[in-house]
Amino acid sequence: MSRALTLILFLACLCGEVAVADVIDAGPAGFSLAHEVTVEAARAEVWRAAIVDVGLWWSSDHTISGDARNMRIEAKPQGCFCEALGLHAGVVHLTVTFVNPQVLLRLSGGLGPLGLMGVNGNMLWEFGDGESGTTVRFSYIVGGYRPGGLEELAGPVDSVIGEALLRLKAHIETGDANNANLTGTE
């Protein structure tokens, strides 16, 4: 088993229970997934928390440094979803390719260990008005080459994305991302 796959599977195991998997499609050449929640807050507040507070809701278990406070998002074209690793050290997890504030953030690249493989992905964070707050949808489409195919990575990556969205919701609604209901039931 490759080192990158081992890391993905290990990170997925750390998640514990997560939202019901929303893998839309998976095959040897790639996969697509999506998760959506309603957050009981105004869209401007949800957008701000998603972008500015990423280090407060992203899980430290899904970082290289082990500390989510090292994460940041520059919400501008060619901006960085990056992690600081020390003086003059860091990693670009994804690159911002489209921004429509409070509506859509599009990021491209291989998140986490996917960045070590011959793959690319497009991730969308969509924000809309719902009946009881703001709907937030995270979707991610990944394609490319990896020896043995990409299909078996769909579930672990789906778990990470689903957990991230539930942690964002908990951060906004309770002030503590660790209060996330990772069972997917509200």
Backbone as ProteinMPNN parsed JSONL, in Angstrom:
{"seq_chain_A": "MSRALTLILFLACLCGEVAVADVIDAGPAGFSLAHEVTVEAARAEVWRAAIVDVGLWWSSDHTISGDARNMRIEAKPQGCFCEALGLHAGVVHLTVTFVNPQVLLRLSGGLGPLGLMGVNGNMLWEFGDGESGTTVRFSYIVGGYRPGGLEELAGPVDSVIGEALLRLKAHIETGDANNANLTGTE", "coords_chain_A": {"N_chain_A": [[0.854, -1.165, 0.0], [0.583, 2.222, -0.829], [2.346, 5.009, 0.611], [0.925, 7.454, 0.678], [-1.763, 6.582, 0.375], [-2.001, 5.061, 2.686], [-1.804, 7.115, 4.585], [-4.151, 8.589, 3.996], [-6.15, 6.68, 4.607], [-5.596, 6.304, 7.323], [-6.148, 8.885, 8.328], [-8.87, 8.99, 7.791], [-9.82, 7.046, 9.535], [-9.398, 8.306, 11.946], [-11.456, 10.042, 12.04], [-13.734, 8.993, 13.218], [-17.2, 8.596, 13.664], [-18.888, 9.851, 10.861], [-20.648, 12.09, 8.658], [-23.238, 10.65, 6.649], [-22.011, 8.978, 3.864], [-21.566, 10.71, 0.872], [-20.738, 9.953, -1.698], [-20.871, 10.474, -4.997], [-20.099, 9.357, -7.403], [-17.708, 6.935, -8.356], [-14.717, 5.66, -9.697], [-12.012, 3.971, -11.428], [-10.586, 6.109, -12.587], [-11.268, 8.356, -11.162], [-13.35, 10.317, -8.879], [-16.411, 11.688, -7.502], [-17.956, 13.766, -5.086], [-20.253, 15.051, -2.6], [-21.494, 17.194, -0.041], [-23.985, 18.648, 2.037], [-25.258, 21.129, 4.226], [-27.487, 22.923, 6.417], [-26.935, 25.953, 7.927], [-27.588, 27.693, 10.836], [-27.485, 30.706, 10.519], [-26.723, 33.954, 9.172], [-25.874, 34.465, 5.721], [-23.577, 36.082, 5.211], [-22.191, 35.881, 7.635], [-21.656, 33.137, 7.709], [-20.058, 32.791, 5.422], [-17.853, 34.409, 6.15], [-16.909, 33.013, 8.423], [-16.252, 30.536, 7.257], [-14.121, 31.214, 5.565], [-12.332, 33.135, 6.882], [-12.072, 32.054, 9.455], [-11.02, 29.488, 9.106], [-8.981, 28.054, 10.373], [-10.066, 27.584, 12.833], [-12.16, 25.813, 12.585], [-11.452, 23.728, 10.844], [-10.239, 20.412, 11.018], [-7.567, 19.517, 13.104], [-6.564, 16.999, 12.827], [-6.473, 16.589, 10.15], [-4.331, 17.875, 8.979], [-0.966, 18.736, 8.053], [0.812, 19.798, 9.846], [-0.364, 19.217, 12.254], [-1.85, 21.068, 13.565], [-4.573, 22.934, 13.189], [-4.747, 25.657, 13.334], [-2.775, 26.654, 11.779], [-3.728, 26.849, 9.255], [-4.927, 28.668, 6.388], [-6.971, 30.72, 4.253], [-6.864, 32.495, 1.3], [-9.101, 34.402, -0.107], [-9.207, 35.026, -3.057], [-8.652, 35.214, -6.616], [-6.155, 32.93, -7.588], [-5.436, 32.742, -5.0], [-4.498, 31.207, -1.873], [-5.149, 28.118, -0.274], [-3.706, 27.296, 2.319], [-1.134, 25.927, 4.46], [0.841, 26.781, 7.129], [4.102, 25.762, 7.999], [6.212, 26.455, 9.53], [9.026, 28.71, 9.85], [9.436, 30.131, 6.773], [8.41, 27.834, 5.606], [5.92, 25.685, 4.271], [2.768, 24.511, 2.876], [0.84, 24.318, -0.084], [-2.37, 23.491, -0.185], [-4.694, 23.697, -1.773], [-5.587, 25.751, -4.614], [-7.153, 28.863, -5.031], [-9.52, 29.453, -7.494], [-11.771, 30.777, -8.322], [-13.872, 33.312, -7.12], [-16.808, 34.426, -5.679], [-17.928, 36.418, -3.498], [-19.679, 35.341, -0.619], [-21.203, 33.626, -2.084], [-19.862, 31.69, -3.786], [-16.938, 29.718, -3.696], [-14.294, 28.509, -5.471], [-11.93, 25.982, -5.638], [-8.85, 24.522, -6.678], [-6.95, 21.53, -7.121], [-5.073, 18.898, -5.489], [-6.183, 17.829, -2.547], [-4.552, 17.559, 0.55], [-2.995, 14.421, 0.987], [-3.628, 13.732, -1.648], [-2.332, 15.547, -3.198], [0.125, 14.466, -3.614], [-0.11, 12.713, -5.615], [-0.798, 11.756, -9.068], [-3.051, 13.461, -9.702], [-5.835, 15.74, -10.061], [-8.151, 18.127, -8.824], [-11.388, 19.699, -8.485], [-12.871, 21.732, -6.192], [-15.857, 22.898, -4.83], [-17.282, 25.398, -2.833], [-20.343, 26.252, -1.932], [-22.725, 28.75, -1.175], [-25.906, 29.485, -0.046], [-29.251, 30.861, 0.32], [-31.371, 29.535, 2.742], [-34.373, 28.081, 4.188], [-34.151, 28.154, 6.971], [-31.79, 29.47, 7.502], [-28.484, 29.459, 6.218], [-27.598, 27.613, 3.401], [-24.967, 25.393, 2.89], [-22.787, 23.923, 0.701], [-20.399, 21.567, 0.046], [-18.528, 20.335, -2.53], [-16.57, 18.0, -4.418], [-14.612, 17.068, -7.07], [-12.507, 14.713, -8.365], [-9.89, 13.677, -10.445], [-7.64, 11.663, -12.424], [-4.466, 9.99, -12.436], [-3.442, 7.161, -10.603], [-1.516, 4.51, -9.422], [-3.274, 1.498, -9.392], [-5.678, 2.776, -9.327], [-8.25, 5.243, -8.49], [-10.607, 4.81, -7.177], [-10.841, 3.545, -4.6], [-10.136, 5.584, -2.906], [-12.221, 7.33, -2.678], [-14.155, 7.03, -0.545], [-12.629, 7.534, 1.937], [-11.767, 10.226, 1.391], [-14.229, 11.45, 1.085], [-15.178, 11.21, 3.708], [-13.474, 12.975, 5.078], [-14.164, 15.452, 3.883], [-16.908, 15.582, 4.478], [-16.804, 15.614, 7.302], [-15.444, 18.044, 7.659], [-17.359, 19.934, 6.779], [-19.422, 19.54, 8.657], [-18.064, 20.307, 10.955], [-17.614, 23.016, 10.407], [-20.272, 23.955, 10.501], [-20.869, 23.402, 13.238], [-18.965, 25.053, 14.465], [-19.92, 27.612, 13.796], [-22.572, 27.595, 14.823], [-22.338, 26.783, 17.518], [-19.972, 27.753, 18.467], [-17.88, 26.071, 18.82], [-16.088, 23.865, 17.069], [-15.565, 21.258, 17.751], [-17.898, 20.314, 18.77], [-19.264, 19.152, 16.774], [-21.787, 17.243, 15.234], [-21.1, 14.328, 14.236], [-22.442, 12.189, 13.238], [-24.162, 12.736, 11.268], [-26.818, 13.192, 11.643], [-29.269, 15.525, 12.533]], "CA_chain_A": [[0.0, 0.0, 0.0], [1.416, 3.408, -0.914], [2.392, 5.85, 1.81], [-0.16, 8.434, 0.618], [-3.014, 5.889, 0.651], [-1.973, 4.73, 4.108], [-2.111, 8.343, 5.319], [-5.574, 8.895, 3.814], [-6.946, 5.723, 5.383], [-5.366, 6.611, 8.732], [-6.902, 10.094, 8.653], [-10.292, 8.656, 7.783], [-10.104, 6.308, 10.77], [-9.405, 9.255, 13.044], [-12.686, 10.818, 12.003], [-14.828, 8.408, 13.97], [-18.419, 8.604, 12.874], [-19.024, 11.047, 10.043], [-21.906, 12.171, 7.931], [-23.469, 9.583, 5.688], [-21.194, 9.212, 2.68], [-22.235, 11.249, -0.29], [-19.964, 9.707, -2.897], [-21.8, 10.493, -6.123], [-19.591, 8.45, -8.417], [-16.307, 6.571, -8.141], [-14.182, 4.698, -10.645], [-10.552, 3.942, -11.439], [-9.998, 7.378, -13.019], [-11.638, 9.488, -10.311], [-14.564, 10.255, -8.077], [-17.068, 12.943, -7.153], [-18.685, 13.683, -3.829], [-20.879, 16.302, -2.182], [-22.157, 17.258, 1.259], [-24.7, 19.91, 2.222], [-25.905, 21.362, 5.513], [-28.049, 24.249, 6.65], [-26.337, 26.575, 9.103], [-28.498, 28.692, 11.384], [-26.8, 31.998, 10.557], [-26.797, 34.717, 7.924], [-24.88, 34.067, 4.736], [-22.327, 36.839, 5.405], [-21.508, 35.297, 8.797], [-21.191, 31.803, 7.339], [-18.935, 32.999, 4.502], [-16.719, 34.902, 6.922], [-16.389, 31.923, 9.255], [-15.643, 29.525, 6.39], [-12.873, 31.716, 4.996], [-11.44, 33.777, 7.854], [-11.884, 31.205, 10.638], [-10.755, 28.102, 8.71], [-8.127, 27.422, 11.376], [-10.846, 27.279, 14.034], [-13.102, 24.711, 12.359], [-10.81, 22.604, 10.16], [-9.716, 19.471, 12.0], [-6.11, 19.37, 13.191], [-6.241, 15.643, 12.37], [-6.349, 16.614, 8.688], [-3.288, 18.842, 8.634], [0.387, 18.188, 8.086], [1.464, 20.296, 11.056], [-1.06, 18.761, 13.448], [-2.483, 22.218, 14.202], [-5.405, 23.612, 12.199], [-4.539, 27.117, 13.392], [-1.797, 26.996, 10.746], [-4.427, 26.891, 7.97], [-5.479, 29.958, 5.986], [-7.506, 30.812, 2.9], [-6.87, 33.813, 0.666], [-10.259, 34.337, -0.995], [-8.997, 35.834, -4.261], [-8.101, 34.347, -7.658], [-4.774, 32.511, -7.336], [-5.215, 32.72, -3.559], [-3.978, 29.953, -1.359], [-5.636, 27.387, 0.893], [-2.347, 26.92, 2.686], [-0.799, 25.578, 5.832], [2.191, 27.166, 7.537], [4.831, 24.668, 8.652], [7.362, 27.03, 10.22], [9.668, 29.825, 9.166], [9.664, 29.917, 5.34], [7.978, 26.493, 5.216], [4.471, 25.544, 4.197], [2.232, 23.693, 1.793], [-0.381, 24.742, -0.757], [-3.292, 22.362, -0.3], [-5.518, 23.987, -2.943], [-5.466, 27.117, -5.117], [-8.439, 29.495, -5.317], [-9.625, 29.759, -8.919], [-12.956, 31.615, -8.562], [-14.486, 33.827, -5.896], [-17.969, 35.302, -5.689], [-18.126, 36.469, -2.043], [-20.923, 34.906, -0.012], [-21.933, 32.777, -3.02], [-19.107, 30.556, -4.281], [-15.482, 29.66, -3.68], [-13.83, 27.328, -6.206], [-10.528, 25.68, -5.37], [-8.344, 23.441, -7.522], [-5.756, 20.831, -6.672], [-5.222, 17.648, -4.75], [-6.203, 18.122, -1.116], [-3.784, 16.68, 1.43], [-2.17, 13.409, 0.314], [-3.906, 13.682, -3.085], [-1.34, 16.394, -3.83], [1.31, 13.657, -3.894], [-0.468, 11.765, -6.673], [-1.014, 12.335, -10.388], [-4.471, 13.802, -9.785], [-6.247, 17.124, -9.857], [-9.542, 18.176, -8.421], [-12.071, 20.974, -8.334], [-13.731, 21.748, -5.025], [-16.742, 24.057, -4.757], [-17.991, 25.73, -1.611], [-21.477, 27.051, -2.377], [-23.475, 29.341, -0.073], [-27.21, 29.949, -0.523], [-30.263, 31.148, 1.331], [-32.273, 28.438, 3.06], [-35.53, 28.478, 4.99], [-33.793, 28.418, 8.374], [-30.405, 29.909, 7.582], [-27.676, 29.418, 5.007], [-27.186, 26.29, 2.948], [-23.567, 25.313, 2.484], [-22.532, 22.671, -0.011], [-19.02, 21.287, -0.351], [-18.423, 19.246, -3.496], [-15.195, 17.798, -4.848], [-14.463, 16.133, -8.177], [-11.082, 14.402, -8.485], [-9.577, 12.761, -11.534], [-6.236, 11.549, -12.773], [-3.861, 8.667, -12.398], [-2.798, 6.611, -9.412], [-1.43, 3.058, -9.586], [-4.372, 0.821, -8.704], [-6.907, 3.548, -9.496], [-8.654, 6.224, -7.48], [-11.91, 4.445, -6.614], [-10.801, 3.237, -3.166], [-9.9, 6.805, -2.136], [-13.452, 8.122, -2.609], [-14.737, 6.979, 0.807], [-11.853, 8.302, 2.911], [-11.805, 11.658, 1.091], [-15.597, 11.85, 1.405], [-15.269, 11.351, 5.166], [-12.779, 14.206, 5.469], [-14.957, 16.603, 3.437], [-18.136, 15.597, 5.279], [-16.453, 16.062, 8.645], [-15.118, 19.468, 7.603], [-18.59, 20.714, 6.691], [-20.105, 19.465, 9.955], [-17.28, 21.106, 11.91], [-17.924, 24.421, 10.111], [-21.612, 24.197, 11.055], [-20.762, 23.45, 14.705], [-18.196, 26.255, 14.828], [-20.783, 28.787, 13.67], [-23.767, 27.51, 15.667], [-22.048, 26.567, 18.938], [-18.696, 28.364, 18.837], [-16.874, 25.026, 19.043], [-16.143, 22.852, 16.001], [-15.517, 19.928, 18.358], [-19.272, 19.915, 19.083], [-19.893, 18.681, 15.543], [-22.534, 15.987, 15.242], [-20.477, 13.614, 13.123], [-23.268, 11.062, 12.801], [-24.918, 13.174, 10.111], [-28.198, 13.457, 12.004], [-29.338, 16.816, 13.217]], "C_chain_A": [[0.901, 1.229, 0.0], [1.322, 4.221, 0.373], [1.233, 6.847, 1.832], [-1.507, 7.78, 0.929], [-3.095, 5.514, 2.124], [-2.338, 5.939, 4.942], [-3.587, 8.702, 5.198], [-6.438, 7.966, 4.655], [-6.795, 5.964, 6.879], [-6.175, 7.835, 9.145], [-8.396, 9.817, 8.694], [-10.688, 7.914, 9.055], [-10.165, 7.241, 11.971], [-10.716, 10.016, 13.148], [-13.75, 10.272, 12.94], [-16.054, 8.375, 13.081], [-18.489, 9.906, 12.099], [-20.37, 11.025, 9.356], [-22.014, 11.009, 6.958], [-22.741, 9.934, 4.402], [-22.046, 9.69, 1.518], [-21.343, 11.125, -1.51], [-20.97, 9.589, -4.038], [-21.401, 9.451, -7.158], [-18.137, 8.147, -8.09], [-15.904, 5.51, -9.145], [-12.669, 4.778, -10.637], [-9.909, 5.286, -11.767], [-10.4, 8.562, -12.149], [-12.915, 9.266, -9.54], [-15.143, 11.644, -7.886], [-17.886, 12.72, -5.895], [-19.272, 15.042, -3.49], [-21.522, 16.13, -0.81], [-22.831, 18.617, 1.377], [-25.316, 19.953, 3.616], [-26.586, 22.724, 5.472], [-27.482, 24.754, 7.967], [-27.274, 27.684, 9.56], [-27.751, 30.001, 11.626], [-26.953, 32.66, 9.197], [-25.641, 34.341, 7.01], [-23.548, 34.795, 4.924], [-21.515, 36.264, 6.568], [-20.915, 33.924, 8.458], [-19.978, 31.911, 6.405], [-17.689, 33.413, 5.282], [-16.091, 33.789, 7.751], [-15.672, 30.877, 8.396], [-14.26, 29.969, 5.919], [-11.906, 32.186, 6.078], [-11.105, 32.859, 9.027], [-11.514, 29.764, 10.303], [-9.898, 27.364, 9.74], [-8.841, 27.067, 12.666], [-11.796, 26.105, 13.832], [-12.491, 23.526, 11.613], [-10.205, 21.69, 11.218], [-8.194, 19.416, 11.956], [-5.666, 17.983, 12.741], [-5.993, 15.593, 10.862], [-5.412, 17.731, 8.238], [-1.948, 18.114, 8.635], [1.069, 18.571, 9.396], [0.85, 19.748, 12.339], [-1.784, 19.875, 14.18], [-3.252, 23.02, 13.157], [-5.249, 25.129, 12.24], [-3.5, 27.586, 12.378], [-2.427, 27.096, 9.352], [-4.911, 28.309, 7.688], [-5.988, 29.867, 4.556], [-7.443, 32.27, 2.464], [-7.965, 33.774, -0.391], [-10.123, 35.346, -2.128], [-8.446, 34.89, -5.331], [-6.593, 34.164, -7.471], [-4.408, 32.592, -5.846], [-4.904, 31.308, -3.1], [-4.837, 29.408, -0.212], [-4.379, 26.681, 1.367], [-2.233, 26.568, 4.155], [0.646, 25.979, 6.091], [2.829, 26.013, 8.299], [6.047, 25.161, 9.413], [7.936, 28.157, 9.395], [10.017, 29.433, 7.734], [9.262, 28.516, 4.868], [6.455, 26.432, 5.199], [4.076, 24.679, 3.028], [0.982, 24.361, 1.238], [-1.254, 23.5, -0.872], [-4.146, 22.51, -1.558], [-5.277, 25.444, -3.353], [-6.856, 27.64, -5.448], [-8.466, 29.883, -6.795], [-10.839, 30.622, -9.249], [-13.515, 32.04, -7.214], [-15.677, 34.698, -6.271], [-18.379, 35.378, -4.228], [-19.564, 36.178, -1.62], [-21.766, 34.014, -0.921], [-21.119, 31.523, -3.355], [-17.608, 30.772, -4.116], [-15.103, 28.383, -4.411], [-12.33, 27.188, -5.998], [-10.105, 24.516, -6.252], [-7.103, 22.833, -6.908], [-6.104, 19.541, -5.97], [-5.096, 17.926, -3.265], [-5.4, 17.083, -0.341], [-2.93, 15.705, 0.647], [-2.451, 13.28, -1.178], [-2.906, 14.535, -3.855], [-0.057, 15.66, -4.168], [1.086, 12.69, -5.052], [-0.626, 12.499, -8.001], [-2.472, 12.656, -10.604], [-4.653, 15.315, -9.687], [-7.716, 17.095, -9.477], [-10.071, 19.587, -8.424], [-13.037, 20.846, -7.178], [-14.556, 23.032, -5.059], [-17.305, 24.185, -3.356], [-19.085, 26.703, -2.042], [-22.308, 27.484, -1.175], [-24.784, 29.896, -0.631], [-28.151, 30.21, 0.637], [-31.175, 29.946, 1.495], [-33.422, 28.951, 3.908], [-35.15, 28.852, 6.414], [-32.325, 28.825, 8.519], [-29.732, 29.87, 6.226], [-27.357, 27.975, 4.644], [-25.73, 26.38, 2.493], [-23.362, 23.935, 1.883], [-21.052, 22.628, -0.369], [-19.072, 20.134, -1.346], [-16.991, 19.191, -4.01], [-15.184, 16.73, -5.932], [-12.97, 15.957, -8.415], [-10.895, 13.42, -9.631], [-8.087, 12.732, -11.802], [-5.756, 10.12, -12.678], [-3.249, 8.389, -11.033], [-2.696, 5.112, -9.641], [-2.529, 2.37, -8.764], [-5.69, 1.563, -8.794], [-7.241, 4.424, -8.307], [-9.908, 5.824, -6.71], [-11.861, 4.233, -5.099], [-10.524, 4.461, -2.292], [-11.173, 7.624, -1.922], [-14.029, 8.161, -1.197], [-13.944, 7.765, 1.837], [-11.87, 9.809, 2.655], [-13.19, 12.207, 1.41], [-15.765, 12.076, 2.91], [-14.632, 12.642, 5.639], [-13.612, 15.433, 5.102], [-16.248, 16.709, 4.244], [-17.889, 16.086, 6.691], [-16.166, 17.554, 8.65], [-16.378, 20.324, 7.586], [-19.362, 20.692, 8.011], [-19.368, 20.265, 11.027], [-17.503, 22.607, 11.68], [-19.272, 24.792, 10.715], [-21.55, 24.326, 12.582], [-20.015, 24.686, 15.17], [-19.104, 27.484, 14.817], [-21.92, 28.738, 14.68], [-23.472, 27.38, 17.145], [-20.781, 27.26, 19.409], [-17.586, 27.352, 19.054], [-17.039, 23.934, 17.992], [-16.115, 21.442, 16.557], [-16.886, 19.433, 18.791], [-19.995, 19.371, 17.856], [-20.579, 17.343, 15.752], [-22.063, 15.192, 14.038], [-21.256, 12.387, 12.684], [-24.098, 11.433, 11.585], [-26.385, 13.397, 10.409], [-28.236, 14.751, 12.797], [-30.361, 16.807, 14.315]], "O_chain_A": [[1.879, 1.279, 0.747], [0.346, 4.128, 1.117], [0.624, 7.065, 2.879], [-2.312, 8.35, 1.665], [-4.154, 5.64, 2.739], [-3.097, 5.821, 5.904], [-4.213, 9.079, 6.189], [-7.356, 8.418, 5.339], [-7.766, 5.841, 7.625], [-6.818, 7.827, 10.195], [-9.107, 10.355, 9.543], [-11.775, 8.134, 9.59], [-10.911, 6.985, 12.916], [-11.051, 10.564, 14.198], [-14.594, 11.033, 13.412], [-15.948, 8.151, 11.875], [-18.175, 10.964, 12.644], [-21.129, 10.061, 9.463], [-21.01, 10.461, 6.504], [-22.843, 11.057, 3.909], [-23.108, 9.137, 1.231], [-21.2, 12.079, -2.276], [-21.821, 8.699, -4.034], [-22.248, 8.754, -7.717], [-17.416, 9.015, -7.598], [-16.659, 4.575, -9.413], [-12.101, 5.584, -9.9], [-8.814, 5.582, -11.288], [-9.919, 9.672, -12.374], [-13.487, 8.176, -9.544], [-14.459, 12.649, -8.081], [-18.433, 11.642, -5.666], [-18.844, 16.064, -4.027], [-22.026, 15.06, -0.471], [-22.316, 19.619, 0.88], [-25.826, 18.952, 4.118], [-26.302, 23.558, 4.612], [-27.542, 24.07, 8.989], [-27.7, 28.515, 8.759], [-27.43, 30.358, 12.759], [-27.272, 32.007, 8.203], [-24.568, 33.95, 7.47], [-22.491, 34.174, 4.804], [-20.29, 36.173, 6.487], [-19.805, 33.599, 8.877], [-18.99, 31.2, 6.584], [-16.612, 32.846, 5.101], [-14.869, 33.645, 7.774], [-14.605, 30.391, 8.77], [-13.33, 29.163, 5.886], [-10.785, 31.686, 6.173], [-9.984, 32.882, 9.536], [-11.681, 28.887, 11.152], [-10.083, 26.165, 9.948], [-8.302, 26.34, 13.5], [-12.197, 25.464, 14.804], [-12.987, 22.407, 11.75], [-9.701, 22.18, 12.229], [-7.604, 19.284, 10.884], [-4.523, 17.804, 12.32], [-5.372, 14.655, 10.363], [-5.667, 18.429, 7.256], [-1.829, 17.008, 9.161], [1.805, 17.777, 9.982], [1.475, 19.807, 13.398], [-2.281, 19.67, 15.287], [-2.649, 23.707, 12.332], [-5.588, 25.811, 11.272], [-3.362, 28.786, 12.143], [-1.735, 27.396, 8.379], [-5.257, 29.057, 8.602], [-5.513, 29.061, 3.756], [-7.909, 33.164, 3.171], [-7.782, 33.18, -1.454], [-10.809, 36.367, -2.166], [-7.838, 33.873, -4.998], [-5.861, 35.123, -7.23], [-3.236, 32.52, -5.478], [-5.037, 30.345, -3.855], [-5.204, 30.144, 0.704], [-4.032, 25.606, 0.878], [-3.107, 26.869, 4.967], [1.556, 25.572, 5.369], [2.189, 25.37, 9.131], [6.838, 24.35, 9.896], [7.387, 28.515, 8.353], [10.801, 28.511, 7.511], [9.734, 28.063, 3.826], [5.789, 27.06, 6.023], [4.92, 24.179, 2.284], [0.167, 24.901, 1.987], [-0.905, 22.559, -1.586], [-4.303, 21.556, -2.32], [-4.824, 26.261, -2.55], [-7.65, 26.939, -6.075], [-7.558, 30.552, -7.289], [-10.926, 31.151, -10.357], [-13.619, 31.236, -6.288], [-15.554, 35.606, -7.093], [-19.101, 34.505, -3.749], [-20.522, 36.699, -2.191], [-22.902, 33.678, -0.586], [-21.627, 30.409, -3.224], [-17.086, 31.86, -4.362], [-15.533, 27.295, -4.027], [-11.567, 28.141, -6.16], [-10.905, 23.626, -6.541], [-6.308, 23.516, -6.262], [-7.267, 19.15, -5.871], [-4.006, 18.229, -2.78], [-5.552, 15.88, -0.552], [-2.21, 16.111, -0.266], [-1.606, 12.772, -1.915], [-2.654, 14.282, -5.034], [0.767, 16.171, -4.927], [1.987, 11.937, -5.423], [-0.59, 13.729, -8.043], [-3.079, 12.189, -11.568], [-3.751, 16.052, -9.289], [-8.429, 16.14, -9.782], [-9.31, 20.553, -8.372], [-13.908, 19.977, -7.17], [-14.022, 24.117, -5.289], [-17.752, 23.204, -2.762], [-18.804, 27.826, -2.462], [-22.567, 26.692, -0.27], [-24.774, 30.683, -1.578], [-27.884, 29.832, 1.778], [-31.69, 29.404, 0.517], [-33.442, 30.118, 4.3], [-35.744, 29.755, 7.003], [-31.699, 28.553, 9.543], [-30.337, 30.207, 5.209], [-26.897, 27.205, 5.487], [-25.329, 27.319, 1.806], [-23.718, 22.918, 2.478], [-20.526, 23.541, -1.006], [-19.604, 19.07, -1.033], [-16.288, 20.201, -4.034], [-15.686, 15.624, -5.734], [-12.252, 16.931, -8.64], [-11.647, 12.455, -9.769], [-7.362, 13.662, -11.45], [-6.526, 9.17, -12.82], [-2.634, 9.252, -10.407], [-3.687, 4.487, -10.017], [-2.681, 2.642, -7.573], [-6.722, 1.036, -8.38], [-6.6, 4.355, -7.259], [-10.233, 6.44, -5.695], [-12.751, 4.696, -4.387], [-10.661, 4.389, -1.07], [-11.197, 8.516, -1.074], [-14.362, 9.24, -0.706], [-14.519, 8.588, 2.55], [-11.976, 10.591, 3.6], [-13.312, 13.308, 1.947], [-16.421, 13.029, 3.329], [-15.18, 13.33, 6.501], [-13.754, 16.351, 5.91], [-16.639, 17.805, 4.648], [-18.666, 16.878, 7.225], [-16.602, 18.261, 9.559], [-16.459, 21.325, 8.297], [-19.896, 21.718, 8.434], [-20.001, 20.839, 11.913], [-17.572, 23.38, 12.636], [-19.399, 25.828, 11.367], [-22.117, 25.259, 13.15], [-20.395, 25.302, 16.166], [-19.055, 28.302, 15.736], [-22.205, 29.743, 15.332], [-24.276, 27.824, 17.966], [-20.534, 27.35, 20.612], [-16.474, 27.721, 19.431], [-18.006, 23.173, 18.019], [-16.594, 20.515, 15.903], [-17.037, 18.263, 19.143], [-21.206, 19.153, 17.895], [-20.026, 16.431, 16.366], [-22.579, 15.37, 12.935], [-20.782, 11.622, 11.844], [-24.676, 10.561, 10.936], [-27.138, 13.762, 9.506], [-27.36, 15.033, 13.614], [-30.548, 17.818, 14.992]]}, "name": "protein", "num_of_chains": 1, "seq": "MSRALTLILFLACLCGEVAVADVIDAGPAGFSLAHEVTVEAARAEVWRAAIVDVGLWWSSDHTISGDARNMRIEAKPQGCFCEALGLHAGVVHLTVTFVNPQVLLRLSGGLGPLGLMGVNGNMLWEFGDGESGTTVRFSYIVGGYRPGGLEELAGPVDSVIGEALLRLKAHIETGDANNANLTGTE"}
